[in-house]
Amino acid sequence: MPTQSSAIVAPKKFLTVPLGGVRPAGWLMDQLTVQTNGLAGHLHEFYNYVSQTDWTGGNSLYSNLEEAGSYWFNAMVPNGILANNTAINAKTSAFLSYVLSHQDSTGWLGPEVNTTKPRYLWGRYPFMFGAIQMTEANPALTTQFVALANTMLKAGQGVEAWTATRWEDFVITLQWLYDNHPDGQEAILIDTMQRLKWSGVPWEKVFSQQYFPTTAVSWLNESTQNPFNLPLTWHGVNMAEGLKALPSTYRFTHNQSDLDTASKGWDLLFQYHGRPSGIFAADEYLAGLEAARGTELCLVVNHVQCASGNPYWRYDIKLALLFAIPMRSCLDMWSRQYLQQQNQIASKNMNPNPFPNDGAYSNVFGLEPNYPCCTVNHPQGWPKFISNAFLTTPDSKSLVHLYLGPFSTSVVLAGSNKVTAVVDTLYPFSDTLTTTITATQAFTYQVRIPSWVVGGTISINGAAAKALSPSNGLQAVPVNAGTTKFVLNLPASITTESRPHGSIAVQRGPLHYAFDISRSQKVLARNSQQSLAVDLEFDATTAWQYAIDPATLKFNNAPPASGKLPSPVFDSGKPPLTITATACSIAWSTAGDTFASAPPTNPTCTGAQKTITLTPYGVSSRSLLLFLALLDT
């Protein structure tokens, strides 16, 4: 193991607000409620991998990675607290108590205790993330596990292919202990961080032009494209995990190259595999730019988690959440996809199957299409987004609003300055945010201003609006003792992004726009224990083969008279924002009857011109949205 030069862990640039200190409001609270009332909030009642998980003495697991129970725990700790759901909170509390009370004498945590099951470190990492959020967790027990893990790493134990790619999750846990409960164990904490880094995938090499794959990767050729002799490096979820690896190692290496390479890795991912919605394509392995290829739901929520911890990627996470999560769930969130295509004209058992590494059932909406991991892991997305909406500076003198939306937060800043901030907004379904702050002392509040804002203004305490003047993306707002109220206006222009085959993507501000295709619905299966958990097939019932003239794109805003968005806001026709365009029908073939072929290059009209309406991507019955519009000739 190479020797590291640093004996200290560098401080963070921003600090998170403890779980529960940030609360959702408006449409965001409504969306969390929908999730809680759906599949996520009821898995513990009927889904064996949760209700009978071997993490709490049952006999149910889906692999020796032992991630099912810990995935669920990591997601539902913040979900239950933010939704004020006493039943879920009781379940997560009991889960934590059982695991900690059954830790063995060596320090091992998890369902392998008192069994002959293999012991791999990875399954513990999501559990630790959940435990960190629950203040009743006993740090002393975690420290005992750290000592055991350190010993195992020294002996080359506990690391298989998944652990080798996801070591950064444990590094982040160790850094939390170092920051909050070092207890004189700083040396072993840093040594374990270093051993984790050198036990697995060298992300500083992965995210380099020399090694990074510029085309789609298949499991058949993964080994030939992977010079590290570490399988699963190009796996999509592992790539999302890897994005937080180098920022986490920077804290103990102090190497600026770690941060530079992480930023370069982000650029490489989106140059060769990116999607306009802020995610990247990987139907198991990295899948290139073709619209027929898929993106896994677990990738989306892990991508959210990775961006939550890194200032480079604050903007893209908003897109990933608003577009990708609703699109992969039915309106009531009782069914979810495993994979979703960019151009998805149907959601059914695929014939032919466009996913070389996944099953034909992967883009059906259901309880566990293809693999069960996304069933237990998907609920973490919205809660992690909400929890990271506000940060404080390390000196506790400033409060920073990072993720724009309807929130409230209460914190105590330096000098016992009690601060409450309430953000009243329909954003991103509106350009305006009104923030009311009460404070016992004067301080500087900061709010993120996205780079796409054109002609943005701020009005403080009713004064005339002034042009924004952000520094490093943050607008400073002077707050006096008492009450301060300011209004942000964040207008944007319509933009287009070039995509393969001469196609384009349409965007305005934080929202990407798509053509919502009318569809039929068919129930394929229904769970015997929970009738609301169904597998659904969707098929197009209207034409979708259009080319648009980008010169005719027009933004439309019809704000609700009540000032409140309808519920659920991601239903067809519900959002107040649309973009219209002149279009014409074209010849655009399908592959079998399940998905669209590549967009035709330089198409010609086969019918009369008409006006079509594009709606925010993510708005529909979660399938059949075409969000790569074609250029008109």
C-alpha positions, 0 to 999 in steps of 0.5 A: 500500500502506498504511503500517504503524506497526510496525517489529518483529514481536511475540513469540508467546504460546507456542512450538512444540516442534521436530518429533520432540520430541512423540511419539504413543502408544497409539491415536494412534500406532496411527492414525498407523501406519494412515495411514502403511501406507495411501494416504498412505505409498505415494503416492510409489510409484505416484501420478503426481502424487507419483511423477512430480511436476515438483517433482523433475524429472518431468512430472506436475502437475494445475494451474499452481498447482503444489501437488501436490508441495508439498502431499505434501511438507508432509504427509509430512515430519512423517508420516515423522518421527513414524512413524519411516519411513525410506523416507518420510524418504528421499523427503522429504529427496531432495525438499528437496535437489532443489528447493534445488539447482535454485533459479535465479539469481533465487531462484525455487524450484519446477518452473517453473525453466528453463521458460516456465510461469507463476510463481505464489507459492502453490505454494511455501507448502506447500513452505516449511512442510515445509522449515521442519520439516526443519532441514537446509533452508538459510535463506539460499536461502529468504531469496533467494526472499523478495527475489524475491517482494518484487520480484514483489509490488512489480510486481504479479506472482505473485498469482492468485486462490488466492495472493490468498486464501492470502497468510497462509501466506507471512506465517507463513513470513516470521515464522519466518525473522524469529524464527529466521534474521533475518540482518539482513533484518528490514526486507525481511521485514516489508515483504514481510509487509505487501505480502502482506497488501495484495495479496489478500483483506482478511480483516478485511472478510470476517469482518465482519457487513457482508459475511459470507454468512449463507446458502449460496454458489454459484459462480454467485452468488459474485461478486454476494456478493463486494464485494472483486472477488477470486474464491474468497473464500468458498471453504471451504478458503480460509476455513480458510486465512483464519482464521489470516490476522489472527492472523498480521498482528497480529504486525506491525500490533499491532492488537488489532482483528485478533485481535478480528475473527479471533475474530468470524470464527470465530463467524460461520463456525459460526453460519451454516455450522458443524457440531457436529464442529468444522468448517464446511460448504463443498462448494467454497463455504460451504454453510450449515447443511443436513445434506445439504450437504458438507464437503471433506477439504482444508478439514478438514486446513487447518482443523487447521493454522489452529487449530494456530497460534491459541489461540482455537481449540484446543478445536475442532481436537480435534473436527475431527480426531477426527470429521472425518478418520476419517469421510472415510477407510476403515478402512485409509486406502487410500480417502478422500472428497472431500465428506462430508455431515452425514447420510450414509446412502449413499456413492455416485455421487449422483443427484440431486447435492446439491452444486451446485459439485461432481461427483456422485462427490464422496462416493464413497471412492476414490483421487481422487474429484472432485479430486486435491488432497485425495489429496496434502493429507489426510495433514497432519492427524494429524501437525500435530495431534501436533506441536502437542500441547505448547508452551513459554512464550516464557521457556522456563520452562514446558511446556504440554500443549495437545491432550489425548491419549496423548503423550510429549515431551522438552524442555530448559527454561530453566536447562538443565532437562531435562524429560520428560512421558509421558501415559498415557491412552485419552482421548478414549475415557476421562475420565482422564489420568495424566501422569508428569514427570521434571525436573532442576529444579522448574518449573510445568507447565500443562495445558489443561482444556476448558470442558465439564469438570464436576467435574474433579479432579487428584491429585498424587503420590497425594494426595487429589483436589482440584477443578481451578482453571484460569486462562485454560483452563490448570491449573498443576501444580507439578513438583519436581526428580525425578519427579512424577505426577498424575492428571486426571479430566475428566468431562462431561455429555451435551449437545445442540445445536439444528440445523435443522428441529427436529433435535439433535446429541448430544455428551459432552465431546470426542466427538459421537455418531451412529447407526451404520448397517449398510451394504453395500460395492461396489468401483467401481474399482481402481487398475491400479498399486496394487490396494489403492487402490480406489473404494468405494460404500456403501449402507444395509442397515438402517433409519435413520429414527429419532427419539430422546427426548433425555430418555432419553440415557444414557452408557455406558463399558465400558473394555477389560480390557487397558487398551488400545484395539483397533485400529483404534479407529475401527471399528464397535463398537470404542470403549468409549464409547456413548450409548443413547436411546429411539427410534422409527421415523418417516417420513423421505424420501430424495432419490433413493436417495443421501441423506436429505432434511431431517429432518422437523419434529415427526415422529410415531412410525410404529413401537414404541419401541426402544433405539438406540445412538449411537457416537462420530462417526468410528467406522464404515466411514467412511460412512453415519453419521447424526449429527443425531438428531431430537427426539421429540415 
